[in-house]
Amino acid sequence: MADFRVPINYQTPKFPSLYDPLPSHHKEAYYLYYTTDIWRFTLYWTLIFYGATHLTVAGCAVLTHCRNWSVIWLVPLLYSVVAGLEALLAGSIVGLV
């Protein structure tokens, strides 16, 4: 994706956002030019959203099935692993395509 239109002084923008939602701070937008930067940015946000969603569901499962503590502690661990694998796959597909 890199081409000859990349600015000479290009630096990868800082992580959480490419655009400032408060226009009083900065009026410029940041852009990603290299495929690795795009992939990394997409992967991080996908990990955050998938991890938060899966851990919320795991928390609900733990709260509703807390009588069986011998097995229920595996649910957040299993959901975290599944969220990480799903985020890696989805983030890589979206970030590279």
N, C-alpha and C positions, 0 to 999 in steps of 0.2 A: 504494500500500500504506500510505501514511501516513494515519493517522486521528487522532482526538481523544484517544487514549490514550497519546500520546507524552509522556514525562516532560518537565517544564519545563526541567530542567537536562541534557537529553540531549546527549551528545557522542558522536561516532563512536568506537567502541573502537579501540585500537591494533591494527595488523595482525598478527601471525600467528595469534592465536587468540581465540575468544570465551569459552572456558572454560579455567580454570586446572586442569591435570591434577594439580597438587600441592595438596591441600586445606589445607595448613598456611599458604599465603600468603594466599589470598582464598577466601572461601566464597560469593562472589556470581558470577552469570553475567552476561555482557554480551549485549545483544540489538541487532539491527539493525532499524530501523524504516522507513527510507526506501529506496525502490527503487534509487536510485543507489548507496547504501552496500552493499546486498545484491549488486547487479551487480558492483561493483568488487571486493568480497571474493571472490566466486565466480570472477571472471575472474583475479585474482591467483593463487589456488590452482590453478586449471586450467592457467594458464601454467607454474607451477612443476612440476606433475606431468607434463604433456605434454612440456615441455622436457627434464626429466630422463630420461624414458623414451626420447624420440627421440634424445637425445644419447648415451645408453647404447647403443642399437642402432647408431647411426652409428659409435661407437667400436669396436664389434665388427666392423662392416663394414670399417673402416679397418685394423684389426689382421689380419683374415683375407685382405684383398686388397691388402696394402701393396706388392706388386710393381709395381703400375701407378700410380706417384705423379702422373703427368700428369693423371689424371682423378679419383683417389680423394679429393683434397682438396675436391672439390665436394660430396661426400656429407654431411659435417657441416653445411655451409652450406645445402644443399637441405633436409635434415631439420629444421634450425632454422626455416627459413621455413615448412615444412609444419606443424610443431608449433605455431608462432605462429598460423597461420591456423585450424588445427583448434581450438586453445584459445580463440581469439576467438569462433568460431562456437558451440562447445559451452558455453563460459562464459556467453555472452550468452543463449543459449536457456535454460539452467538458471537463471541469475540473474534473468532477467526473467519466467520462468513460475513 
